[in-house]
Amino acid sequence: EQQHYFNCPFQLGLGSGDQPPDGDYYIVDDLAPTDLIIAATDGLWDNMYEEDVTTLAQNHADPTQLAAQLAIAASIRAQDPRYRSPFAVQAQQNGLRHTGGKLDDISVVAAQAVPGGSVLDREKGAIADVDPDLMGSSVSAPESVEDVDLQHKFNA
């Protein structure tokens, strides 16, 4: 997790002094074919434990369905005032009182590694977004990653 201090994550955009080089940089060189890569905003990670994300990932071979299901699950937990969310646990560890999930934007990218360092197959990746203004509404993922600009290579 990359943040300046509790509940103040690094952010890119207008009004932020954070720049891409400020963030951590990872090279993952031990991917195997069929490994799933999940990248998400803090809206997912503040509302879902890593174990829950892993369980959902093991039950969804299709990245499109996985991204949507993760976004939906995080949205449901974000709205539960009694859920002991990862955010609530961290808040308590920082001396703050918070119960329940944390309403936030939720964006999830799921992609499947491909063998031989090929460019990500556009049919093997997906993105799902949940706007906090639409909490409780249905979530739809783009039909393919052609709707977004993903030009990453994943070596397996």
Disulfide bonds with the S-S distance in Angstrom:
none
